[in-house]
Structure formats: structure tokens, C-alpha cells
Amino acid sequence: QVQLVESGGGLVQAGGSLRLSCAASGSIFSINVMGWYRQAPGKQRELVAAVTSNGITNYPDSVKGRFTISRDNAKNTVYLQMNSLKPEDTAVYYCNALIGSRGYYKDYWGQGTQVTVSS
């Protein structure tokens, strides 16, 4: 059974930084894209950052220049460094990964971690 476990959320003042981590475990053959999404109350879940297995990254304009995604393939772990945080970054952040296991690829989600940015 494959699972994603996130850590690193919390409360921070505007302008501050947080680092999220997400570790994949279980019967894993390979991991393709890993990413982070967020969902604020009353809003749709949106992509925050994504990284391919060979390190190509993708960010929406709302976080470009402030957030950095990275991954450690040896540890099956993805990180999200968030700097210059704004109150509008407040949301539940979810880890996502496309994981090959038992002969096929499947999309997996973490349980979510709350990030709150106070003004």
C-alpha cells in the first residue's frame, strides 16, 4: 500500500517562510511527477508547484519567485520551500504524486497540512 505523509505546516506571519515535506512510502516502483496543491475555504483546489522525475518544475504566476519545489528521489520525498508568504497563501496544502506500483501508475494524495499566514 502506498501512502504520502506530509509535514511542516503551521502558522506564520506575512513575509515569513515555511517548508513543507512529503514522503512517499510503500510498494513503489517509480515516481513520475510530484507536486503540491492547495485549497482555501470556498475555493477550488489549485496547483502550487510540480516537479518531474528529472527536475523540471512548474509554478503558477501567483507563487513564482516565492516558492521552490524540490525532490529527493532516493528518499521518495518532495519539498516545498515557501518564502515571502502572504495571507492569501493560507490554505490546506496537499501533496500529490503519480506513483508506479504493482504494474501500473496511480495518482496519490496526502492528507493535507494547514498553512496559515497572518497579516
C-alpha positions as CSV (number, residue, x, y, z in Angstrom):
1,Q,0.0,0.0,0.0
2,V,1.3,3.4,-1.0
3,Q,0.9,6.5,1.1
4,L,2.0,10.1,1.2
5,V,2.8,11.7,4.6
6,E,3.1,15.5,4.8
7,S,4.7,17.6,7.5
8,G,5.7,21.2,8.0
9,G,2.6,23.3,8.0
10,G,1.7,25.8,10.6
11,L,1.1,29.5,11.5
12,V,3.4,32.2,10.2
13,Q,3.3,36.0,9.9
14,A,3.2,37.6,6.5
15,G,6.6,37.8,5.0
16,G,7.8,34.7,6.8
17,S,8.8,31.2,5.5
18,L,7.7,27.6,5.8
19,R,9.0,24.4,4.4
20,L,6.7,21.5,3.7
21,S,7.8,17.9,3.2
22,C,6.1,14.9,1.8
23,A,7.4,11.4,1.9
24,A,6.1,8.5,-0.2
25,S,6.2,5.0,1.2
26,G,5.1,1.5,0.4
27,S,5.4,-0.7,-2.6
28,I,6.8,1.9,-5.0
29,F,8.4,1.0,-8.4
30,S,8.9,4.6,-9.6
31,I,7.5,8.1,-9.1
32,N,6.8,10.3,-12.0
33,V,5.5,13.8,-11.3
34,M,5.3,15.1,-7.7
35,G,3.6,18.3,-6.7
36,W,1.8,20.4,-4.2
37,Y,-1.8,21.7,-4.4
38,R,-3.7,23.9,-2.1
39,Q,-7.3,24.6,-1.3
40,A,-8.6,27.6,0.6
41,P,-12.1,27.7,2.1
42,G,-14.7,28.1,-0.6
43,K,-12.2,27.8,-3.4
44,Q,-11.2,25.0,-5.8
45,R,-8.0,23.1,-5.3
46,E,-5.2,24.6,-7.3
47,L,-1.7,23.6,-8.4
48,V,1.1,25.3,-6.4
49,A,4.1,23.6,-7.8
50,A,5.2,20.4,-9.6
51,V,8.4,18.7,-10.4
52,T,9.1,15.8,-12.8
53,S,11.4,12.9,-12.1
54,N,14.3,14.7,-14.0
55,G,13.8,18.0,-12.2
56,I,11.7,20.1,-14.5
57,T,9.5,22.4,-12.4
58,N,6.2,24.3,-13.0
59,Y,4.7,27.1,-10.9
60,P,1.7,29.3,-11.4
61,D,2.3,33.1,-11.5
62,S,0.8,33.5,-8.0
63,V,3.8,31.8,-6.4
64,K,6.6,32.1,-8.9
65,G,9.7,33.6,-7.4
66,R,8.5,32.9,-3.8
67,F,8.0,29.1,-3.7
68,T,10.5,26.5,-4.7
69,I,9.8,22.8,-5.2
70,S,12.5,20.1,-4.9
71,R,12.7,16.4,-4.6
72,D,15.0,13.8,-3.3
73,N,14.4,10.7,-5.5
74,A,16.5,8.5,-3.2
75,K,14.1,9.3,-0.3
76,N,10.9,9.5,-2.4
77,T,10.4,12.9,-0.8
78,V,9.3,16.2,-2.2
79,Y,9.7,19.6,-0.5
80,L,8.1,23.0,-0.9
81,Q,10.0,26.0,0.4
82,M,7.7,28.9,0.8
83,N,9.1,32.4,1.2
84,S,7.6,35.8,1.4
85,L,4.3,34.3,2.5
86,K,1.1,36.3,2.1
87,P,-2.2,36.0,3.8
88,E,-3.7,34.8,0.5
89,D,-1.4,31.8,0.7
90,T,-3.5,30.5,3.6
91,A,-4.9,27.1,2.7
92,V,-4.7,23.4,3.2
93,Y,-1.7,22.2,1.2
94,Y,-1.8,18.7,-0.3
95,C,1.0,16.6,-1.7
96,N,0.4,14.7,-4.9
97,A,2.4,12.1,-6.8
98,L,2.0,9.9,-9.8
99,I,3.4,6.6,-8.5
100,G,4.1,3.3,-10.2
101,S,3.2,0.4,-8.0
102,R,2.3,-3.2,-8.7
103,G,2.4,-2.8,-12.5
104,Y,0.5,0.5,-13.0
105,Y,0.6,4.2,-12.3
106,K,-1.9,5.8,-10.0
107,D,-2.4,9.3,-8.5
108,Y,-1.9,9.5,-4.8
109,W,-2.7,12.3,-2.4
110,G,-1.5,13.2,1.1
111,Q,-3.8,14.0,4.0
112,G,-3.2,17.7,3.8
113,T,-1.4,20.2,6.1
114,Q,-2.7,23.6,7.1
115,V,-0.8,26.7,6.3
116,T,-2.0,29.9,7.9
117,V,-0.4,33.3,7.2
118,S,-1.4,36.1,9.4
119,S,-1.3,39.7,8.4
